[in-house]
Amino acid sequence: MSSTLRTGMIRVEDHVHECLNRITNRNSELNIFLHVAREEALGRARTLDDKRQQDRSGKTLGKLFGLCIGVKSNIAVRGLPLSCGSLTLKGYLAPYHADVVQRIEAEDGIIIGMLNMDEFACGSSGESSAFGPTKNPTAPERIPGGSSAGSAAAVAAGFVDLAIGSDTGGSIRNPASHCGVVGIKPSYGRVSRYGLVDLAMSLDQIGPLAPDTDGAALLLEVISGPSHKDARSITIPSFEASTQKLAYDYNNAKALTAHRPIIRVGIAPDLQNLCSDLRIKDAIETAARRLAAHFGSSLELVRLPHVHLAIQTYYPLVYVEFFSGTRKFDGRKFGKNIDDIAGIEVRRRIMGGKEIAKAEHQGRYYRQALETRAIIAAEILAAFEHVDVILSPVTPMLPHRLGETITVEQMYAYDAYTIPANLAGCCAASIPLCRIDSVPVGLHLLCKPFDEQLLIATMHAWEELTNQP
């Protein structure tokens, strides 16, 4: 689509109309968009068509020229609702652009609207939004996953070309897996969080969702980079998503892996043993052997002896940081008091964070969680001395049916495989693997911090391998 827009084979305005028509026809059924910026998108499309007319060579056209992009409703887009899927902020309009939105618009992308999400990103199913649950376009009776439910569903439904979401412990990768699309959680600090309403500031990252690796890599390239507005964003060599850098050269693997002759594929039995659906576990092990053979390497087993504590480590940290972050939603400056109006999962995390943050409990819960986080992170980083990428399931089970009652423990277990990447600050991705009971299942890839180039190369290799006759 990008090339046809850039060459003028398709007018940008026509492309935007096509996306808007799909949204009009199906959004009431799927509940993906909370707000559609129809007039803003069409106005920008006309501006871009004029720009292309004036630049026949295309030299000044941005990397995202004419592409329609949906934004999770906890990321600020000036003049559009910043609801976070909650009645707390219903009607509140963002007064400024998030850094990622500025970068998207600077590269001629078109923000087409705000996407549904679990309330304040508290959830793994897409069901906790105050504005109703998001439906899964690829498995209508199943949840789409969360908390970036709308972002994954919008891509899967063809409403947008690309989308952005946020990932605290799997909130991009989880719905990407359930909806059969590609989702990337960048390394912590790779992408500026300025303009994001955090769930947990030490864990959150904004990242892309797309139909394929090319689209996700392109959007990641655009939104990556340091910002003076986010002190945790890191000045590092830029990530580039050019076709030349992404195309894996099987005869010259060193071109992508620097000093390493092959991409070393690993699997962690400690992770695999957390899987409650043996069909998913078997599919991952088959994929790992296949990918390792494809790279001409043997499949390596790595030990992560404390990874089973990831969920117990993650939630005390999230509860405390979320409690701290929500104290500004007191109904005085903007919105309503979150303690009075929010849903049950938001209140659970606020109450839990309040208790854990008490002086008499900090040493028992929060500080121990910090210590365990350091242990898990150290084990993951040590594993990358032996392998380049670790494969695992994205979730330990298939998505449950919409409206089905499950326990809090079962809901939290959805993130058992994805949380470790956030605890260690690694980059990770979900890419379509197979279908089980007609439901999409993703392959989870984990690489060391700031090794996005190798992560993308491995994702491309998997796509090319599975597309072979």
RAKA-V257683 format. One line per field, one symbol per residue. ss: DSSP state (~ for helix, > for strand, _ for the rest). phi: phi as a letter, one per 20 degrees, with the letter a starting at -180 (. if undefined). psi: psi as a letter, one per 20 degrees, with the letter a starting at -180 (. if undefined). A space follows every 10 residues. Layout:
ss=???
phi=???
psi=???
This chain:
ss=_~~~~~~___ _~~~~~~~~~ ~~~~~~~~~~ __>>>>_~~~ ~~~~~~~~~~ ~~~~______ _______>>> >>__>_____ >_____~~~_ __>_____~~ ~~~~~~___> >>>>>___~~ ~_________ ____>_____ _>>_____~~ ~~~~~~____ _>>>>>>___ __~~~~~~~_ _>>>>_____ >____>____ ____>>>>>> __~~~~~~~~ ~~~>>_>__> __________ __~~~~____ ___~~~~___ ____>>>_~~ ~~_____~~~ ~~~~~~~~~~ ~~~~_____> >_____~~~~ ~~~~~~~~~~ ~~~~~~~~_> ______>~~~ ~__~~~~~~~ ~~~~~~__~~ ~~~~~~~~~~ ~~~~~~~~~~ ~~~_____>> >>>_______ >______~~~ ~~~_____~~ ~~~~__>>>> >>>>>>__>> >>>>>>>___ _~~~~~~~~~ ~~~~~~~__
phi=.gffffenfc ffffffgfff fffgfcffee leeebdegff ffffffffff fffecffmfd fffdgmfece cffdcfcgnd fdelmcfgdg nedfebefgf fgffffdmfd fdqddfafgl merccneeff dnfeeefebg edfenbeeff ffffffemfc ebbccccebq fefgfgffem ceccefgfof cfefneefeb fecfbebecb fbfgffffff gfefpfbfec fefdebgfec dfgffeffef ebgffddlee fbeeeccdgf fgfefedfff gfffffffff ffffemcefe ddecfdffef fffffgffgf ffgffeffed neebmdfffe dffffffgff ffffffffgf dgffdfffff ffgfffffff fffffdcdbd dbfecfbfff fgnfecfgff fffgegeegg fffemfebbd cgdacclmdf cededccfgm dgffgfffff ffffffeff
psi=gghhghijhp qghhgggggh gggghihhgh lgphppmghg ghghghghgh ghhinhhjhj prhkojpppq pqjjppopiq pmhkkqigkp ipppirpqgh gghghhkkqo oiapqqrqpk jnrjijijpi jqqqqohimh iqqirrilgh gghhghijhr hrqqaqogjj ighghgghik appporqpih ppjpjpoqgo hihqqqrqqr hrhggggghg ggiqqqpiio iiqporpqpp kqhhhhopoh imhhhhjdip hroopqqohh ghiipiohhg ghhghghghg gghhikrqpq pqpmijhijg ghgghhgggg hggghiiimj jggqarohhh irrhhghghg gghgghiqgi ighhfghhgg ghghggghgg hhhjihrhpp qrrgqirqqr qpipprrghh ghihjhhhgh hhhijrqrqp qpgappkjpq pqpppprrpk khghghghgg ggghgiiq.
